[in-house]
Amino acid sequence: MPVVSLQFRPKPGPLVTDETILAVIELGTVAGMEPMRKQFVAAAGVVIVLLVGILVWPGQVLVGSSVARKGPATPPAAAAVAKQLVTGSEQEQRAMLAPGLDQDLPAGALFPPGSTITLDAQGWHQAGDYAATAATLREPGAPDTRVEIGFMQVSGQWRVTFEEKAS
């Protein structure tokens, strides 16, 4: 009885543990089954195992990718940048942006006076010089908005690359 073995081993990372998905599909010989049909059954089994592996993989590759994941607390330096981005004067807000981003945005303050931001206690996710955190933005006269703020390190300083409404 031939055995096909498929091993799915995601690389360890911030969202993936050392869990290994190992699927073994046993292909039996059925009298009268043509070789082409056996290959089709084997291929279908492999596809099913891959789809199940991807859908339940701890990184949530295709399903639930916008689900909040717990991470460490936002570093104080990045938290200060996020707060200054929202509460500072026009010049202070724009000074928190990554180089070049200022020219791509409309003139004026980025957030109205009285705006505040509350960072999630465990919303920080970092990969090298890039990171993101989840937060709640409060602007005067508007309902609270869940946002994600992207950061990059520029000369050892965190700078904002994006702020967008969380989905």
trRosetta pair geometry for C-beta under 8 A, 3 or more apart (Angstrom, degrees):
i j d omega theta_ij theta_ji phi_ij phi_ji
1 26 6.5 17 151 -172 121 102
1 27 7.3 173 -179 81 80 54
1 28 5.7 -26 -137 -113 113 60
1 29 6.7 -134 -110 -5 68 89
2 27 5.3 -16 78 66 94 107
3 24 6.4 -8 -174 -172 109 104
3 25 7.7 154 -162 80 61 48
3 26 5.6 -30 -113 -110 82 70
3 27 7.3 176 -100 23 30 77
4 24 7.6 158 84 -159 51 56
4 25 5.1 -15 67 66 100 97
4 26 8.0 -178 29 -92 69 23
4 27 6.3 48 -3 -13 104 115
4 42 5.9 98 -8 -155 158 113
4 45 7.8 122 68 90 131 128
4 46 7.2 -66 128 -71 139 107
5 22 7.7 -15 -169 -170 95 91
5 23 7.9 157 -159 89 51 52
5 24 5.3 -18 -112 -111 75 82
5 25 7.9 -175 -88 28 30 67
6 22 7.8 158 88 -159 56 48
6 23 5.0 -12 68 69 102 96
6 24 7.6 -179 29 -87 68 35
6 25 7.0 29 3 0 109 104
6 46 5.9 141 -64 -130 152 90
6 49 5.9 120 72 104 144 147
6 50 7.6 -84 160 -62 149 83
7 20 7.2 -18 -167 -178 93 110
7 21 7.9 145 -165 87 47 59
7 22 5.6 -12 -117 -115 74 77
7 23 7.9 -175 -87 31 31 64
8 20 7.3 152 82 -170 60 63
8 21 4.2 -16 69 71 113 104
8 22 7.4 -159 32 -77 72 35
8 23 7.1 33 -1 3 109 101
8 49 7.9 -170 -26 143 130 100
8 50 7.3 155 -83 -114 135 64
8 53 4.7 38 79 -166 175 154
8 57 8.0 -103 145 -92 130 114
9 20 5.1 -12 -106 -125 82 96
9 21 7.7 -160 -72 37 42 65
10 13 7.8 -82 148 14 104 103
10 16 4.6 -109 122 -166 130 147
10 19 7.7 19 41 71 107 77
10 57 6.3 109 -44 -158 145 122
10 58 7.8 -150 55 44 154 91
10 59 6.8 -169 -162 -11 160 125
11 16 6.8 84 82 84 48 145
12 16 6.0 -156 -136 97 32 93
12 17 6.9 -5 -125 -169 85 22
12 18 5.5 -11 -85 -77 112 73
13 16 4.8 47 43 36 86 99
13 59 7.8 31 68 -89 118 123
14 71 7.3 15 177 -117 120 112
14 125 6.2 129 137 -153 150 89
14 126 7.5 156 -86 61 157 52
14 127 6.8 -116 -2 -77 135 87
15 58 6.6 -179 151 124 72 89
15 59 4.6 89 118 -114 117 79
15 60 7.9 -85 168 25 129 83
15 69 6.3 -14 -118 -176 104 171
15 125 7.9 17 -57 -141 103 127
16 19 7.7 -119 -177 38 75 90
16 57 7.4 -18 -115 169 104 99
16 58 5.6 138 -120 76 55 108
16 59 5.1 -23 -70 -54 95 106
17 58 5.9 31 13 45 89 168
19 58 6.4 110 34 -15 135 128
21 53 4.6 147 119 -128 162 108
21 57 7.3 -80 -26 -94 141 82
23 49 4.0 148 139 -155 172 137
23 53 7.1 -102 -27 -58 129 120
25 42 6.8 136 115 -141 137 69
25 45 4.4 114 -139 141 149 139
25 46 6.7 -101 0 -66 154 65
25 49 6.8 -115 -53 -36 116 141
27 38 6.5 85 -178 -168 129 98
27 41 7.0 129 -127 101 104 114
27 42 5.5 -17 -85 -86 139 101
27 45 7.9 -155 -77 22 92 157
29 33 7.3 -164 -167 46 53 120
30 33 4.2 69 74 -21 97 130
33 37 5.3 -120 -175 83 86 125
33 38 5.8 100 133 -60 116 91
34 37 4.7 93 61 6 83 104
34 38 7.2 -144 97 -8 45 86
35 38 5.5 -53 -151 32 36 115
35 39 6.6 35 153 -19 67 102
36 39 5.7 -53 -153 35 35 111
36 40 6.5 36 149 -20 66 104
37 40 5.5 -51 -148 35 36 114
37 41 6.4 37 153 -19 67 103
38 41 5.8 -53 -148 36 31 110
38 42 6.3 31 152 -18 64 107
39 42 5.6 -54 -146 38 32 112
39 43 6.2 31 155 -19 66 107
40 43 5.8 -54 -144 38 30 109
40 44 6.2 30 156 -19 64 107
41 44 5.8 -54 -145 37 29 112
41 45 6.4 32 154 -20 62 106
42 45 5.8 -56 -152 35 30 113
42 46 6.5 29 152 -18 65 105
43 46 5.7 -54 -149 35 33 111
43 47 6.3 33 153 -19 66 106
44 47 5.7 -53 -147 37 31 112
44 48 6.4 33 154 -20 64 105
45 48 5.8 -54 -148 35 31 111
45 49 6.4 29 155 -17 65 106
46 49 5.8 -56 -149 38 31 110
46 50 6.3 31 154 -18 65 107
47 50 5.7 -55 -147 37 30 111
47 51 6.3 29 156 -18 65 107
48 51 5.9 -56 -146 38 29 109
48 52 6.3 26 157 -15 65 107
49 52 5.9 -56 -146 40 29 108
49 53 6.1 32 154 -22 64 109
50 53 5.5 -57 -146 37 29 114
50 54 6.2 26 158 -17 66 106
51 54 5.9 -55 -145 37 30 107
51 55 6.1 23 159 -15 65 111
52 55 5.9 -60 -143 41 28 107
52 56 6.2 -3 168 7 66 113
53 56 6.7 -76 -141 50 20 88
53 57 6.0 46 157 -58 63 98
54 57 5.6 -31 -142 -5 28 121
54 61 5.2 -71 -170 57 87 132
54 62 5.8 44 143 3 110 117
55 61 7.9 -89 -81 53 28 91
55 62 6.2 -51 -95 60 65 110
55 63 5.3 42 -147 3 78 130
57 60 7.0 -157 82 -50 75 24
57 61 5.7 26 63 -9 129 105
60 63 5.9 -98 -160 79 83 61
60 64 4.5 -78 -161 82 134 93
60 65 5.3 177 120 -85 101 53
60 67 6.3 -56 146 36 175 117
61 65 7.0 -5 174 -82 15 111
62 65 7.1 -57 -158 -39 7 112
64 67 4.3 3 174 -17 97 124
66 166 7.3 140 -172 178 107 84
66 167 4.7 -69 -143 81 155 101
68 120 7.5 -153 -160 -137 135 169
68 123 7.2 -50 -158 -116 111 89
68 134 6.0 -8 -126 -46 113 170
69 125 7.1 63 76 -76 111 131
70 122 4.4 8 -158 126 83 133
71 122 5.5 160 60 167 44 75
71 123 6.3 24 47 166 102 10
71 124 4.8 -131 109 72 122 55
71 125 4.8 -147 -68 -72 163 70
72 122 6.5 -64 -142 -141 7 74
72 124 5.2 -46 77 65 71 116
73 121 6.1 -44 -103 180 89 56
73 122 6.4 -52 -71 -93 54 51
73 124 6.2 35 125 3 17 127
74 78 5.2 -117 177 88 99 113
74 79 4.7 123 109 -66 118 93
74 82 7.3 -18 165 2 158 143
74 119 5.0 -57 10 165 145 151
74 120 7.9 107 -27 64 109 63
74 123 6.6 -11 -48 68 101 85
74 124 4.5 160 -86 -68 56 117
74 133 4.8 19 -89 -109 120 155
75 78 4.8 81 63 14 87 104
75 79 6.8 -155 91 -9 41 90
75 124 7.0 111 -12 -130 68 158
75 158 7.5 159 74 -40 117 146
76 79 5.5 -57 -142 38 32 114
76 80 6.3 35 159 -23 67 103
77 80 5.9 -51 -151 31 29 112
77 81 6.8 31 149 -19 61 103
77 157 7.4 -131 169 -144 126 59
77 158 5.5 136 122 9 98 117
78 81 5.5 -50 -151 34 37 114
78 82 6.5 38 151 -20 67 103
78 124 7.4 110 81 -118 148 120
78 131 6.8 -53 -119 88 157 141
78 133 7.0 132 135 -16 129 139
78 151 5.6 -34 -137 -94 116 169
78 158 4.2 -76 -96 136 77 178
79 82 5.7 -52 -149 35 33 112
79 83 6.4 30 154 -16 66 106
79 119 5.7 -101 -122 3 95 157
80 83 5.8 -55 -147 39 31 109
80 84 6.2 29 155 -18 65 109
81 84 5.8 -58 -144 40 29 109
81 85 6.3 40 153 -31 63 104
81 96 5.0 143 -167 -148 83 109
81 151 7.1 99 89 -116 145 120
81 157 7.8 133 -80 169 132 87
81 158 4.9 -135 -3 96 156 105
81 159 6.8 -138 -157 -104 146 30
81 160 6.4 179 148 -42 114 91
82 85 5.6 -48 -151 25 30 119
82 86 7.0 11 158 -5 61 107
82 96 7.9 151 -75 -178 21 144
82 117 5.7 -117 149 102 100 147
82 119 6.1 87 91 -69 157 118
82 133 7.1 -66 -72 65 152 132
82 135 6.7 175 179 -65 142 161
82 149 5.5 108 -116 103 111 171
82 160 7.3 119 -94 -82 60 116
83 86 6.3 -70 -157 43 31 100
83 87 5.7 -15 167 16 72 120
83 117 6.1 -150 -100 56 54 106
84 87 6.5 -72 -119 55 25 84
84 88 4.6 28 -171 -34 70 126
84 92 5.6 -109 -177 158 99 104
84 93 7.0 -173 143 -95 69 45
84 95 7.6 -55 141 75 128 98
84 96 5.2 160 96 -68 105 133
85 88 7.1 16 -58 20 8 108
85 93 5.6 76 -156 -146 41 72
85 96 4.3 -121 -79 91 83 155
85 97 7.7 109 -119 -59 104 67
85 110 6.8 -50 178 80 77 145
85 111 7.3 81 136 -1 68 128
85 117 7.6 12 71 -3 97 153
85 149 7.6 146 60 -140 161 137
85 160 5.4 66 -97 -31 145 154
85 163 7.1 160 146 -53 144 144
86 93 7.4 102 -56 -116 11 105
86 110 7.8 -91 -102 93 42 106
86 111 4.8 -10 -145 46 61 165
86 115 4.8 -119 177 115 96 112
86 116 6.5 103 127 -141 135 15
86 117 4.5 146 0 -19 161 114
86 137 6.9 -158 -116 -133 139 94
87 111 7.7 -32 -57 85 30 131
87 115 6.5 -146 -82 79 57 78
87 116 6.7 33 -75 -103 109 55
87 117 7.7 -123 -31 11 94 91
88 91 7.6 -95 143 75 115 55
88 92 2.8 -116 168 102 135 123
88 93 4.8 -177 72 -52 101 65
88 95 7.7 -72 118 40 161 104
88 96 7.3 147 25 -22 142 122
89 92 4.7 90 45 11 72 104
89 93 6.9 -132 92 -8 33 88
89 109 7.4 -101 176 -104 42 109
90 93 5.9 -55 -148 34 26 112
90 94 6.4 17 158 -11 62 110
90 108 6.3 -98 -124 -177 127 36
90 109 4.3 -100 -92 -81 83 72
90 110 7.7 136 -135 -5 61 68
91 94 6.0 -60 -146 42 29 106
91 95 6.2 36 154 -28 64 107
92 95 5.6 -50 -146 29 31 116
92 96 7.3 35 153 -25 59 100
93 96 6.2 -60 -169 23 34 111
93 97 7.9 39 141 -30 62 98
93 109 6.0 91 24 -153 154 71
93 110 4.5 -162 156 22 137 110
93 111 6.6 -175 -123 24 144 87
94 97 5.7 -38 -164 8 49 118
94 102 5.0 69 -167 -120 106 115
94 105 7.9 -159 -114 64 97 134
94 110 6.9 154 -67 -31 67 114
96 159 6.4 165 171 -142 47 65
96 160 5.2 38 135 3 94 112
97 101 4.3 -133 170 78 118 120
97 102 5.1 147 75 -60 144 79
97 105 7.7 -127 -109 1 161 139
97 159 6.2 36 140 179 19 102
97 160 5.4 -55 -108 65 49 92
98 101 4.8 81 63 -13 79 126
98 152 5.5 42 -102 47 129 114
98 154 6.3 151 -135 -42 73 136
98 159 4.3 128 -83 118 58 120
98 160 6.4 -124 -22 80 79 39
98 161 4.7 28 -16 -90 141 69
99 154 6.2 146 -13 -137 102 153
99 159 7.3 37 -18 131 62 168
100 103 6.3 -54 -166 29 48 108
100 104 7.2 39 146 -16 71 108
101 104 5.7 -63 -159 36 44 112
101 105 6.7 33 152 -20 74 109
101 160 7.5 -124 85 95 164 77
101 161 6.8 -165 -73 -136 147 45
102 105 6.3 -68 -155 33 31 106
105 110 6.9 -7 163 -102 152 97
109 112 6.7 111 101 -94 131 33
109 113 7.6 -5 150 -44 172 68
111 115 4.1 -82 157 38 121 164
111 137 7.9 -127 -123 -163 134 118
111 139 6.4 -131 -161 -104 95 107
112 115 5.7 118 65 -38 63 108
112 139 5.8 87 41 -161 106 102
112 140 5.9 -95 102 35 128 103
113 140 7.6 1 88 -3 59 136
114 139 7.6 91 94 -160 87 47
114 140 4.3 37 97 -46 133 122
115 137 7.0 -9 -172 -173 107 88
115 138 6.4 164 -156 90 57 59
115 139 4.7 -11 -107 -106 100 68
115 140 6.9 -97 -68 -10 61 77
116 137 7.8 165 87 -156 46 46
116 138 4.7 -1 56 57 87 109
117 135 5.1 17 -178 162 100 139
117 136 7.1 160 -156 80 54 48
117 137 5.4 -17 -104 -104 84 65
117 138 7.3 -168 -78 22 37 74
117 147 7.8 -62 -133 53 110 129
117 149 8.0 46 -170 -43 149 142
118 135 6.1 159 80 -164 44 84
118 136 4.7 -7 56 54 99 98
118 138 7.5 43 -6 -10 98 109
119 123 6.2 -146 176 48 80 127
119 133 5.6 -4 -149 146 109 135
119 134 7.5 116 -160 85 62 48
119 135 4.7 -44 -103 -100 51 102
120 123 3.0 91 67 -35 117 126
120 133 6.7 -168 41 176 92 88
120 134 4.4 18 -1 82 136 95
120 135 6.2 -128 -14 -83 76 44
120 136 7.9 103 -60 -17 75 82
123 133 4.6 88 111 -165 102 75
123 134 3.7 -124 -152 40 135 85
123 135 6.8 178 91 -54 163 59
124 131 6.4 -7 -166 -177 85 122
124 132 7.8 161 -147 86 44 40
124 133 4.9 -17 -91 -96 60 101
125 131 6.3 164 87 -156 48 72
125 132 5.5 -10 59 58 97 82
125 133 7.3 168 18 -82 68 50
126 130 7.1 159 -153 91 61 45
126 131 3.9 -21 -101 -100 79 106
127 130 5.5 -15 67 69 82 93
127 131 7.2 163 21 -83 55 56
129 152 5.6 41 138 -163 92 75
129 153 4.2 -107 -153 37 90 101
130 150 7.3 -15 -168 -172 92 95
130 151 7.0 155 -158 87 46 60
130 152 5.2 -17 -101 -102 70 79
130 153 7.9 -111 -59 4 36 77
130 161 7.7 -20 -135 5 93 152
131 150 7.4 156 88 -158 44 52
131 151 4.6 -13 65 61 90 107
131 152 7.7 168 22 -82 69 35
131 158 7.5 -44 47 -130 124 117
132 148 5.5 11 180 177 118 104
132 149 6.6 163 -153 82 66 45
132 150 4.9 -27 -98 -101 92 62
132 151 6.8 179 -82 16 38 78
133 148 7.2 168 83 -154 33 62
133 149 5.5 -13 58 57 82 95
133 151 7.5 27 0 -9 95 117
134 146 7.0 -10 -171 -172 99 93
134 147 7.5 157 -156 87 54 45
134 148 5.6 -34 -100 -101 62 73
134 166 6.4 40 -135 -82 98 147
135 146 7.7 156 85 -155 39 51
135 147 5.4 -24 69 67 87 90
135 148 7.5 143 22 -102 78 25
135 149 6.0 15 11 -8 126 113
136 144 5.3 -3 -177 -176 109 114
136 145 7.1 147 -160 74 59 39
136 146 6.1 -35 -102 -98 68 54
136 147 7.3 137 -115 19 18 82
137 144 7.1 150 74 -161 46 60
137 145 4.7 -23 61 66 99 96
137 146 7.9 169 17 -97 81 6
137 147 4.8 39 -16 -5 117 132
137 163 7.8 91 -70 175 144 122
138 142 7.8 168 -165 76 46 86
138 144 5.4 -28 -90 -106 81 78
138 145 7.9 172 -77 22 35 73
139 142 4.4 16 74 40 99 123
139 145 7.5 7 6 9 101 117
142 145 7.1 -13 133 -29 117 111
145 165 5.9 -72 178 -117 117 92
146 165 7.0 76 80 -165 65 65
146 166 4.1 -66 124 44 101 121
147 163 5.7 13 173 -176 133 84
147 164 6.4 159 -153 84 85 28
147 165 5.9 -60 -102 -105 72 34
147 166 5.7 -170 -116 -22 12 88
148 162 7.8 16 102 105 86 100
148 163 7.5 178 86 -146 45 45
148 164 5.9 -14 56 62 87 79
148 166 5.1 107 -29 -84 91 90
149 160 6.1 -58 -174 -131 102 104
149 162 7.2 -179 -152 93 42 56
149 163 4.9 -5 -108 -104 79 81
150 160 6.9 99 77 -164 59 61
150 161 4.2 -62 109 66 109 99
150 162 4.1 34 30 44 119 88
150 163 7.5 -140 21 -63 72 42
151 158 4.8 -13 -169 -166 131 103
151 159 6.7 139 -154 69 74 34
151 160 6.1 -48 -98 -101 66 43
151 161 6.3 160 -115 4 10 93
152 158 7.6 146 75 -149 25 58
152 159 6.0 -29 65 63 73 86
152 161 5.1 66 -9 -48 104 125
153 156 6.4 4 -178 -115 110 15
153 157 6.8 141 -155 66 66 29
153 158 6.0 -42 -96 -90 64 53
153 159 7.6 123 -126 15 18 80
154 157 5.7 -35 69 65 74 85
154 158 8.0 97 21 -142 76 10
154 159 4.8 2 12 3 121 131
160 163 6.4 -6 -176 -41 129 98
